[in-house]
């Protein structure tokens, strides 16, 4: 239920309240548009996250299959030796981007373009396939981490924006409208009282003139 805002019943305060009402209405429209954009981005990102999860599962399955075949072909000891030799220094570079005013993370995996550390002569194509699928697994993991972090941030921003929009719609704007109506009624009542007082004064003056 709307409540009156405690202000002095003056014309200046009425002008200030009307300006506040116009500003609050503009902010509400802007935030509603922003909320719509955020929700659309969230839903699109949610679909991309589901696809990224499935892609990661597929790459893990392919990598496991390739590694199983490669270990059976080369033997576990030889496979372990080649895996130890193929170690790389990888780096995840962190950045950010703007989505409807919200700063969301951006991750980039670097170092996967390095040459294979294992022997290309002593290994088969299954080893190459295992390395390629492992690379895809890492890239999919980084992409999924970016999607999930962005989803979390957008979800919080959507909830925050909703609270502000609801506060404007159900508290701030109704309170301003109720107070403005009250002040208008107050001023109309004052005008009626002033007219009645002037009328009484006029009657009194007319009576004095008649008795003079």
Secondary structure by P-SEA (a helix, b strand, c coil): ccccccccccaaaaaaaaaaaaaaaaaaaaaaaaaaaaaaaaaaaaaaaaaaaaaaaaaaaaaaaaaaaaaaaccaaaaaaaaaaaccbbbbbbbccccccbbbbbbbbcccccccccccccccaaaaaaaaaaaaaaaaaaaaaaaaaaaaaaaaaaaaaaaaaaaaaccaaaaaaaaaaaaaaaaaaaaaaaaaaaaaaaaaaaaaaaac
